[in-house]
């Protein structure tokens, strides 16, 4: 099952391009190992690309660990930003 998605993170009206793009090619039910599995995060003129190789058992393990760690850090960062925004909002009132 292939997956492709690109989402703009800032409103287009702000004229500050920020996006996330994720691609996971189909392995054709496990028969094709050389697909593109990547995430690109772009902000203004900077882009970061993370690749997740599935070519062998070792690489699949590493890639699964990498995406799990990335998700965990992003989730914790989200919680921290929410908490700080709430503290700032309270002080401004």
Biopython code that builds the backbone (N, CA, C, O; Angstrom):
import numpy as np
from Bio.PDB.StructureBuilder import StructureBuilder

atoms = [
    (1, "UNK", "N", (0.843, -1.186, 0.000)),
    (1, "UNK", "CA", (0.000, 0.000, 0.000)),
    (1, "UNK", "C", (0.885, 1.244, 0.000)),
    (1, "UNK", "O", (1.625, 1.473, 0.957)),
    (2, "UNK", "N", (0.822, 2.015, -1.011)),
    (2, "UNK", "CA", (1.625, 3.236, -1.124)),
    (2, "UNK", "C", (0.996, 4.364, -0.313)),
    (2, "UNK", "O", (-0.220, 4.409, -0.127)),
    (3, "UNK", "N", (1.835, 5.266, 0.160)),
    (3, "UNK", "CA", (1.380, 6.437, 0.918)),
    (3, "UNK", "C", (2.173, 7.648, 0.454)),
    (3, "UNK", "O", (3.403, 7.619, 0.414)),
    (4, "UNK", "N", (1.467, 8.701, 0.107)),
    (4, "UNK", "CA", (2.102, 9.963, -0.259)),
    (4, "UNK", "C", (1.234, 11.093, 0.273)),
    (4, "UNK", "O", (0.028, 11.146, 0.032)),
    (5, "UNK", "N", (1.881, 11.995, 1.005)),
    (5, "UNK", "CA", (1.134, 13.125, 1.546)),
    (5, "UNK", "C", (2.066, 14.310, 1.716)),
    (5, "UNK", "O", (3.206, 14.168, 2.159)),
    (6, "UNK", "N", (1.560, 15.481, 1.356)),
    (6, "UNK", "CA", (2.275, 16.736, 1.586)),
    (6, "UNK", "C", (1.284, 17.698, 2.212)),
    (6, "UNK", "O", (0.197, 17.932, 1.683)),
    (7, "UNK", "N", (1.678, 18.248, 3.345)),
    (7, "UNK", "CA", (0.811, 19.149, 4.090)),
    (7, "UNK", "C", (1.580, 20.425, 4.379)),
    (7, "UNK", "O", (2.716, 20.386, 4.853)),
    (8, "UNK", "N", (0.952, 21.558, 4.089)),
    (8, "UNK", "CA", (1.556, 22.844, 4.438)),
    (8, "UNK", "C", (1.267, 23.128, 5.904)),
    (8, "UNK", "O", (0.133, 22.987, 6.362)),
    (9, "UNK", "N", (2.297, 23.527, 6.633)),
    (9, "UNK", "CA", (2.183, 23.721, 8.071)),
    (9, "UNK", "C", (1.776, 25.141, 8.446)),
    (9, "UNK", "O", (1.164, 25.349, 9.494)),
    (10, "UNK", "N", (2.102, 26.107, 7.618)),
    (10, "UNK", "CA", (1.685, 27.489, 7.836)),
    (10, "UNK", "C", (0.580, 27.828, 6.847)),
    (10, "UNK", "O", (0.497, 27.225, 5.777)),
    (11, "UNK", "N", (-0.269, 28.789, 7.199)),
    (11, "UNK", "CA", (-1.257, 29.245, 6.219)),
    (11, "UNK", "C", (-0.548, 29.818, 4.988)),
    (11, "UNK", "O", (0.458, 30.516, 5.119)),
    (12, "UNK", "N", (-1.065, 29.528, 3.814)),
    (12, "UNK", "CA", (-0.477, 30.026, 2.568)),
    (12, "UNK", "C", (-0.422, 31.551, 2.588)),
    (12, "UNK", "O", (0.508, 32.143, 2.040)),
    (13, "UNK", "N", (-1.402, 32.186, 3.210)),
    (13, "UNK", "CA", (-1.462, 33.652, 3.241)),
    (13, "UNK", "C", (-0.279, 34.276, 3.986)),
    (13, "UNK", "O", (0.013, 35.456, 3.787)),
    (14, "UNK", "N", (0.402, 33.516, 4.830)),
    (14, "UNK", "CA", (1.563, 34.044, 5.554)),
    (14, "UNK", "C", (2.808, 34.152, 4.680)),
    (14, "UNK", "O", (3.783, 34.795, 5.069)),
    (15, "UNK", "N", (2.784, 33.529, 3.504)),
    (15, "UNK", "CA", (3.918, 33.551, 2.566)),
    (15, "UNK", "C", (5.217, 33.026, 3.188)),
    (15, "UNK", "O", (6.310, 33.426, 2.788)),
    (16, "UNK", "N", (5.090, 32.150, 4.145)),
    (16, "UNK", "CA", (6.253, 31.505, 4.769)),
    (16, "UNK", "C", (6.093, 30.003, 4.524)),
    (16, "UNK", "O", (5.389, 29.323, 5.271)),
    (17, "UNK", "N", (6.742, 29.489, 3.484)),
    (17, "UNK", "CA", (6.524, 28.083, 3.150)),
    (17, "UNK", "C", (7.079, 27.146, 4.214)),
    (17, "UNK", "O", (8.266, 27.182, 4.540)),
    (18, "UNK", "N", (6.218, 26.329, 4.736)),
    (18, "UNK", "CA", (6.587, 25.329, 5.724)),
    (18, "UNK", "C", (5.728, 24.106, 5.434)),
    (18, "UNK", "O", (4.509, 24.218, 5.307)),
    (19, "UNK", "N", (6.359, 22.935, 5.329)),
    (19, "UNK", "CA", (5.600, 21.759, 4.939)),
    (19, "UNK", "C", (6.226, 20.491, 5.486)),
    (19, "UNK", "O", (7.376, 20.477, 5.923)),
    (20, "UNK", "N", (5.448, 19.439, 5.450)),
    (20, "UNK", "CA", (5.951, 18.096, 5.691)),
    (20, "UNK", "C", (5.446, 17.224, 4.554)),
    (20, "UNK", "O", (4.287, 17.311, 4.150)),
    (21, "UNK", "N", (6.332, 16.388, 4.050)),
    (21, "UNK", "CA", (5.986, 15.495, 2.945)),
    (21, "UNK", "C", (6.461, 14.094, 3.312)),
    (21, "UNK", "O", (7.617, 13.902, 3.686)),
    (22, "UNK", "N", (5.569, 13.123, 3.203)),
    (22, "UNK", "CA", (5.913, 11.740, 3.535)),
    (22, "UNK", "C", (5.613, 10.847, 2.340)),
    (22, "UNK", "O", (4.582, 10.985, 1.681)),
    (23, "UNK", "N", (6.544, 9.923, 2.076)),
    (23, "UNK", "CA", (6.392, 8.992, 0.968)),
    (23, "UNK", "C", (6.736, 7.591, 1.447)),
    (23, "UNK", "O", (7.783, 7.370, 2.054)),
    (24, "UNK", "N", (5.850, 6.654, 1.170)),
    (24, "UNK", "CA", (6.111, 5.235, 1.431)),
    (24, "UNK", "C", (5.627, 4.472, 0.201)),
    (24, "UNK", "O", (4.424, 4.330, -0.020)),
    (25, "UNK", "N", (6.568, 3.988, -0.590)),
    (25, "UNK", "CA", (6.219, 3.225, -1.786)),
    (25, "UNK", "C", (5.620, 1.877, -1.399)),
    (25, "UNK", "O", (5.843, 1.376, -0.297)),
    (26, "UNK", "N", (4.872, 1.311, -2.305)),
    (26, "UNK", "CA", (4.341, -0.033, -2.108)),
    (26, "UNK", "C", (5.461, -1.052, -2.305)),
    (26, "UNK", "O", (6.279, -0.913, -3.214)),
    (27, "UNK", "N", (5.496, -2.065, -1.463)),
    (27, "UNK", "CA", (6.465, -3.149, -1.620)),
    (27, "UNK", "C", (5.878, -4.283, -2.461)),
    (27, "UNK", "O", (6.507, -5.330, -2.615)),
    (28, "UNK", "N", (4.688, -4.083, -2.999)),
    (28, "UNK", "CA", (3.999, -5.109, -3.781)),
    (28, "UNK", "C", (3.912, -6.401, -2.959)),
    (28, "UNK", "O", (4.351, -7.472, -3.377)),
    (29, "UNK", "N", (3.326, -6.242, -1.775)),
    (29, "UNK", "CA", (3.137, -7.350, -0.828)),
    (29, "UNK", "C", (4.457, -7.998, -0.416)),
    (29, "UNK", "O", (4.521, -9.216, -0.243)),
    (30, "UNK", "N", (5.504, -7.198, -0.257)),
    (30, "UNK", "CA", (6.788, -7.675, 0.229)),
    (30, "UNK", "C", (7.773, -8.089, -0.847)),
    (30, "UNK", "O", (8.895, -8.485, -0.531)),
    (31, "UNK", "N", (7.380, -8.006, -2.117)),
    (31, "UNK", "CA", (8.257, -8.458, -3.195)),
    (31, "UNK", "C", (9.286, -7.414, -3.631)),
    (31, "UNK", "O", (10.311, -7.770, -4.212)),
    (32, "UNK", "N", (9.032, -6.139, -3.361)),
    (32, "UNK", "CA", (9.918, -5.065, -3.813)),
    (32, "UNK", "C", (10.518, -4.377, -2.594)),
    (32, "UNK", "O", (9.796, -3.757, -1.814)),
    (33, "UNK", "N", (11.835, -4.482, -2.423)),
    (33, "UNK", "CA", (12.500, -3.984, -1.214)),
    (33, "UNK", "C", (13.127, -2.604, -1.368)),
    (33, "UNK", "O", (13.538, -2.002, -0.376)),
    (34, "UNK", "N", (13.206, -2.099, -2.581)),
    (34, "UNK", "CA", (13.979, -0.874, -2.827)),
    (34, "UNK", "C", (13.118, 0.380, -2.952)),
    (34, "UNK", "O", (13.510, 1.318, -3.647)),
    (35, "UNK", "N", (11.986, 0.422, -2.318)),
    (35, "UNK", "CA", (11.106, 1.580, -2.415)),
    (35, "UNK", "C", (11.657, 2.807, -1.701)),
    (35, "UNK", "O", (12.659, 2.741, -0.989)),
    (36, "UNK", "N", (10.988, 3.903, -1.910)),
    (36, "UNK", "CA", (11.321, 5.171, -1.271)),
    (36, "UNK", "C", (10.454, 5.322, -0.026)),
    (36, "UNK", "O", (9.226, 5.364, -0.114)),
    (37, "UNK", "N", (11.097, 5.403, 1.121)),
    (37, "UNK", "CA", (10.408, 5.618, 2.391)),
    (37, "UNK", "C", (11.100, 6.802, 3.051)),
    (37, "UNK", "O", (12.172, 6.664, 3.640)),
    (38, "UNK", "N", (10.474, 7.964, 2.943)),
    (38, "UNK", "CA", (11.153, 9.174, 3.405)),
    (38, "UNK", "C", (10.168, 10.208, 3.922)),
    (38, "UNK", "O", (8.983, 10.204, 3.586)),
    (39, "UNK", "N", (10.700, 11.087, 4.746)),
    (39, "UNK", "CA", (9.958, 12.236, 5.272)),
    (39, "UNK", "C", (10.821, 13.464, 5.009)),
    (39, "UNK", "O", (12.009, 13.480, 5.330)),
    (40, "UNK", "N", (10.217, 14.484, 4.424)),
    (40, "UNK", "CA", (10.898, 15.764, 4.205)),
    (40, "UNK", "C", (10.152, 16.818, 5.014)),
    (40, "UNK", "O", (8.930, 16.938, 4.925)),
    (41, "UNK", "N", (10.898, 17.571, 5.794)),
    (41, "UNK", "CA", (10.331, 18.690, 6.549)),
    (41, "UNK", "C", (11.006, 19.945, 6.030)),
    (41, "UNK", "O", (12.231, 20.059, 6.063)),
    (42, "UNK", "N", (10.208, 20.882, 5.552)),
    (42, "UNK", "CA", (10.739, 22.116, 4.995)),
    (42, "UNK", "C", (10.199, 23.320, 5.747)),
    (42, "UNK", "O", (9.036, 23.351, 6.150)),
    (43, "UNK", "N", (11.061, 24.309, 5.930)),
    (43, "UNK", "CA", (10.678, 25.540, 6.607)),
    (43, "UNK", "C", (11.478, 26.672, 5.980)),
    (43, "UNK", "O", (12.708, 26.680, 6.041)),
    (44, "UNK", "N", (10.790, 27.610, 5.387)),
    (44, "UNK", "CA", (11.430, 28.704, 4.657)),
    (44, "UNK", "C", (12.319, 28.118, 3.555)),
    (44, "UNK", "O", (11.811, 27.523, 2.605)),
    (45, "UNK", "N", (13.619, 28.280, 3.672)),
    (45, "UNK", "CA", (14.533, 27.779, 2.639)),
    (45, "UNK", "C", (15.299, 26.533, 3.083)),
    (45, "UNK", "O", (16.172, 26.051, 2.362)),
    (46, "UNK", "N", (14.978, 26.021, 4.249)),
    (46, "UNK", "CA", (15.695, 24.862, 4.781)),
    (46, "UNK", "C", (14.825, 23.613, 4.675)),
    (46, "UNK", "O", (13.629, 23.648, 4.965)),
    (47, "UNK", "N", (15.442, 22.509, 4.256)),
    (47, "UNK", "CA", (14.753, 21.228, 4.186)),
    (47, "UNK", "C", (15.588, 20.165, 4.884)),
    (47, "UNK", "O", (16.817, 20.177, 4.818)),
    (48, "UNK", "N", (14.911, 19.261, 5.543)),
    (48, "UNK", "CA", (15.575, 18.094, 6.140)),
    (48, "UNK", "C", (14.857, 16.860, 5.625)),
    (48, "UNK", "O", (13.629, 16.780, 5.659)),
    (49, "UNK", "N", (15.639, 15.898, 5.145)),
    (49, "UNK", "CA", (15.065, 14.661, 4.631)),
    (49, "UNK", "C", (15.554, 13.491, 5.476)),
    (49, "UNK", "O", (16.754, 13.318, 5.691)),
    (50, "UNK", "N", (14.616, 12.703, 5.944)),
    (50, "UNK", "CA", (14.936, 11.490, 6.692)),
    (50, "UNK", "C", (14.525, 10.299, 5.840)),
    (50, "UNK", "O", (13.417, 10.258, 5.305)),
    (51, "UNK", "N", (15.426, 9.331, 5.719)),
    (51, "UNK", "CA", (15.139, 8.144, 4.918)),
    (51, "UNK", "C", (15.024, 6.926, 5.835)),
    (51, "UNK", "O", (15.695, 6.834, 6.863)),
    (52, "UNK", "N", (14.169, 6.008, 5.440)),
    (52, "UNK", "CA", (13.881, 4.817, 6.221)),
    (52, "UNK", "C", (14.015, 3.602, 5.308)),
    (52, "UNK", "O", (13.061, 3.217, 4.632)),
    (53, "UNK", "N", (15.191, 3.007, 5.294)),
    (53, "UNK", "CA", (15.470, 1.868, 4.412)),
    (53, "UNK", "C", (14.787, 0.603, 4.929)),
    (53, "UNK", "O", (14.766, 0.332, 6.129)),
    (54, "UNK", "N", (14.232, -0.158, 3.993)),
    (54, "UNK", "CA", (13.608, -1.436, 4.335)),
    (54, "UNK", "C", (14.254, -2.594, 3.577)),
    (54, "UNK", "O", (13.636, -3.647, 3.417)),
    (55, "UNK", "N", (15.490, -2.411, 3.110)),
    (55, "UNK", "CA", (16.119, -3.365, 2.201)),
    (55, "UNK", "C", (16.514, -4.700, 2.835)),
    (55, "UNK", "O", (16.628, -5.703, 2.130)),
    (56, "UNK", "N", (16.725, -4.727, 4.153)),
    (56, "UNK", "CA", (17.035, -5.997, 4.816)),
    (56, "UNK", "C", (16.518, -5.914, 6.257)),
    (56, "UNK", "O", (16.103, -4.851, 6.716)),
    (57, "UNK", "N", (16.551, -7.043, 6.955)),
    (57, "UNK", "CA", (15.972, -7.106, 8.303)),
    (57, "UNK", "C", (16.614, -6.093, 9.249)),
    (57, "UNK", "O", (15.918, -5.453, 10.037)),
    (58, "UNK", "N", (17.932, -5.943, 9.176)),
    (58, "UNK", "CA", (18.628, -4.989, 10.041)),
    (58, "UNK", "C", (18.172, -3.552, 9.747)),
    (58, "UNK", "O", (17.871, -2.797, 10.672)),
    (59, "UNK", "N", (18.122, -3.182, 8.489)),
    (59, "UNK", "CA", (17.691, -1.828, 8.112)),
    (59, "UNK", "C", (16.232, -1.587, 8.492)),
    (59, "UNK", "O", (15.880, -0.482, 8.906)),
    (60, "UNK", "N", (15.385, -2.595, 8.359)),
    (60, "UNK", "CA", (13.983, -2.440, 8.756)),
    (60, "UNK", "C", (13.878, -2.179, 10.250)),
    (60, "UNK", "O", (13.093, -1.332, 10.676)),
    (61, "UNK", "N", (14.662, -2.897, 11.054)),
    (61, "UNK", "CA", (14.658, -2.680, 12.507)),
    (61, "UNK", "C", (15.099, -1.266, 12.841)),
    (61, "UNK", "O", (14.462, -0.590, 13.649)),
    (62, "UNK", "N", (16.183, -0.816, 12.226)),
    (62, "UNK", "CA", (16.685, 0.541, 12.455)),
    (62, "UNK", "C", (15.643, 1.583, 12.044)),
    (62, "UNK", "O", (15.413, 2.551, 12.769)),
    (63, "UNK", "N", (15.019, 1.386, 10.893)),
    (63, "UNK", "CA", (14.033, 2.353, 10.402)),
    (63, "UNK", "C", (12.813, 2.430, 11.308)),
    (63, "UNK", "O", (12.301, 3.520, 11.565)),
    (64, "UNK", "N", (12.342, 1.286, 11.796)),
    (64, "UNK", "CA", (11.209, 1.283, 12.721)),
    (64, "UNK", "C", (11.588, 1.999, 14.020)),
    (64, "UNK", "O", (10.801, 2.787, 14.544)),
    (65, "UNK", "N", (12.779, 1.731, 14.535)),
    (65, "UNK", "CA", (13.237, 2.419, 15.747)),
    (65, "UNK", "C", (13.356, 3.924, 15.511)),
    (65, "UNK", "O", (13.000, 4.726, 16.375)),
    (66, "UNK", "N", (13.859, 4.300, 14.334)),
    (66, "UNK", "CA", (14.035, 5.722, 14.021)),
    (66, "UNK", "C", (12.685, 6.449, 13.995)),
    (66, "UNK", "O", (12.547, 7.515, 14.594)),
    (67, "UNK", "N", (11.689, 5.879, 13.306)),
    (67, "UNK", "CA", (10.391, 6.550, 13.218)),
    (67, "UNK", "C", (9.716, 6.585, 14.591)),
    (67, "UNK", "O", (9.041, 7.561, 14.920)),
    (68, "UNK", "N", (9.890, 5.535, 15.393)),
    (68, "UNK", "CA", (9.312, 5.545, 16.738)),
    (68, "UNK", "C", (9.947, 6.621, 17.620)),
    (68, "UNK", "O", (9.247, 7.314, 18.358)),
    (69, "UNK", "N", (11.271, 6.759, 17.544)),
    (69, "UNK", "CA", (11.962, 7.804, 18.320)),
    (69, "UNK", "C", (11.553, 9.189, 17.848)),
    (69, "UNK", "O", (11.322, 10.081, 18.664)),
    (70, "UNK", "N", (11.461, 9.377, 16.535)),
    (70, "UNK", "CA", (11.046, 10.660, 15.978)),
    (70, "UNK", "C", (9.647, 11.024, 16.473)),
    (70, "UNK", "O", (9.410, 12.152, 16.904)),
    (71, "UNK", "N", (8.731, 10.072, 16.408)),
    (71, "UNK", "CA", (7.362, 10.307, 16.866)),
    (71, "UNK", "C", (7.337, 10.661, 18.349)),
    (71, "UNK", "O", (6.609, 11.565, 18.760)),
    (72, "UNK", "N", (8.127, 9.956, 19.151)),
    (72, "UNK", "CA", (8.167, 10.215, 20.594)),
    (72, "UNK", "C", (8.670, 11.623, 20.888)),
    (72, "UNK", "O", (8.072, 12.335, 21.694)),
    (73, "UNK", "N", (9.751, 12.030, 20.251)),
    (73, "UNK", "CA", (10.315, 13.364, 20.488)),
    (73, "UNK", "C", (9.347, 14.450, 20.016)),
    (73, "UNK", "O", (9.137, 15.440, 20.717)),
    (74, "UNK", "N", (8.766, 14.273, 18.845)),
    (74, "UNK", "CA", (7.799, 15.265, 18.336)),
    (74, "UNK", "C", (6.601, 15.370, 19.278)),
    (74, "UNK", "O", (6.120, 16.470, 19.550)),
    (75, "UNK", "N", (6.126, 14.246, 19.770)),
    (75, "UNK", "CA", (4.992, 14.247, 20.698)),
    (75, "UNK", "C", (5.343, 14.965, 22.007)),
    (75, "UNK", "O", (4.552, 15.762, 22.512)),
    (76, "UNK", "N", (6.532, 14.680, 22.553)),
    (76, "UNK", "CA", (6.971, 15.353, 23.778)),
    (76, "UNK", "C", (7.187, 16.850, 23.540)),
    (76, "UNK", "O", (6.856, 17.673, 24.394)),
    (77, "UNK", "N", (7.737, 17.191, 22.390)),
    (77, "UNK", "CA", (7.942, 18.600, 22.044)),
    (77, "UNK", "C", (6.599, 19.318, 21.942)),
    (77, "UNK", "O", (6.454, 20.443, 22.422)),
    (78, "UNK", "N", (5.620, 18.669, 21.319)),
    (78, "UNK", "CA", (4.268, 19.234, 21.217)),
    (78, "UNK", "C", (3.721, 19.539, 22.615)),
    (78, "UNK", "O", (3.195, 20.625, 22.854)),
    (79, "UNK", "N", (3.845, 18.581, 23.531)),
    (79, "UNK", "CA", (3.360, 18.788, 24.899)),
    (79, "UNK", "C", (4.056, 19.973, 25.564)),
    (79, "UNK", "O", (3.412, 20.762, 26.255)),
    (80, "UNK", "N", (5.370, 20.102, 25.356)),
    (80, "UNK", "CA", (6.126, 21.208, 25.945)),
    (80, "UNK", "C", (5.688, 22.552, 25.365)),
    (80, "UNK", "O", (5.545, 23.528, 26.102)),
    (81, "UNK", "N", (5.474, 22.610, 24.041)),
    (81, "UNK", "CA", (5.041, 23.857, 23.401)),
    (81, "UNK", "C", (3.644, 24.242, 23.895)),
    (81, "UNK", "O", (3.390, 25.410, 24.190)),
    (82, "UNK", "N", (2.749, 23.275, 23.983)),
    (82, "UNK", "CA", (1.404, 23.555, 24.509)),
    (82, "UNK", "C", (1.490, 24.133, 25.922)),
    (82, "UNK", "O", (0.827, 25.123, 26.231)),
    (83, "UNK", "N", (2.307, 23.514, 26.778)),
    (83, "UNK", "CA", (2.432, 23.969, 28.167)),
    (83, "UNK", "C", (3.001, 25.387, 28.238)),
    (83, "UNK", "O", (2.518, 26.210, 29.016)),
    (84, "UNK", "N", (4.021, 25.675, 27.434)),
    (84, "UNK", "CA", (4.618, 27.014, 27.439)),
    (84, "UNK", "C", (3.649, 28.053, 26.869)),
    (84, "UNK", "O", (3.567, 29.169, 27.382)),
    (85, "UNK", "N", (2.920, 27.697, 25.817)),
    (85, "UNK", "CA", (1.936, 28.631, 25.246)),
    (85, "UNK", "C", (0.852, 28.937, 26.263)),
    (85, "UNK", "O", (0.407, 30.079, 26.374)),
    (86, "UNK", "N", (0.424, 27.928, 27.003)),
    (86, "UNK", "CA", (-0.585, 28.147, 28.037)),
    (86, "UNK", "C", (-0.056, 29.053, 29.144)),
    (86, "UNK", "O", (-0.772, 29.937, 29.613)),
    (87, "UNK", "N", (1.180, 28.844, 29.564)),
    (87, "UNK", "CA", (1.778, 29.689, 30.613)),
    (87, "UNK", "C", (1.877, 31.141, 30.144)),
    (87, "UNK", "O", (1.568, 32.065, 30.896)),
    (88, "UNK", "N", (2.308, 31.333, 28.902)),
    (88, "UNK", "CA", (2.417, 32.688, 28.349)),
    (88, "UNK", "C", (1.042, 33.343, 28.252)),
    (88, "UNK", "O", (0.882, 34.512, 28.606)),
    (89, "UNK", "N", (0.038, 32.583, 27.767)),
    (89, "UNK", "CA", (-1.316, 33.113, 27.657)),
    (89, "UNK", "C", (-1.861, 33.551, 29.019)),
    (89, "UNK", "O", (-2.495, 34.601, 29.122)),
    (90, "UNK", "N", (-1.617, 32.748, 30.070)),
    (90, "UNK", "CA", (-2.072, 33.097, 31.403)),
    (90, "UNK", "C", (-1.435, 34.381, 31.881)),
    (90, "UNK", "O", (-2.103, 35.225, 32.478)),
    (91, "UNK", "N", (-0.132, 34.539, 31.621)),
    (91, "UNK", "CA", (0.586, 35.733, 32.067)),
    (91, "UNK", "C", (0.098, 36.963, 31.319)),
    (91, "UNK", "O", (0.037, 38.047, 31.899)),
    (92, "UNK", "N", (-0.251, 36.822, 30.050)),
    (92, "UNK", "CA", (-0.713, 37.963, 29.254)),
    (92, "UNK", "C", (-2.102, 38.429, 29.657)),
    (92, "UNK", "O", (-2.460, 39.579, 29.401)),
    (93, "UNK", "N", (-2.885, 37.572, 30.277)),
    (93, "UNK", "CA", (-4.243, 37.949, 30.712)),
    (93, "UNK", "C", (-4.122, 38.745, 31.954)),
    (93, "UNK", "O", (-5.131, 39.177, 32.511)),
]
sb = StructureBuilder()
sb.init_structure("model")
sb.init_model(0)
sb.init_chain("A")
sb.init_seg("    ")
for serial, (resi, resn, name, xyz) in enumerate(atoms, 1):
    if name == "N":
        sb.init_residue(resn, " ", resi, " ")
    sb.init_atom(name, np.array(xyz, "f"), 0.0, 1.0, " ", f" {name:<3s}", serial, name[0])
structure = sb.get_structure()
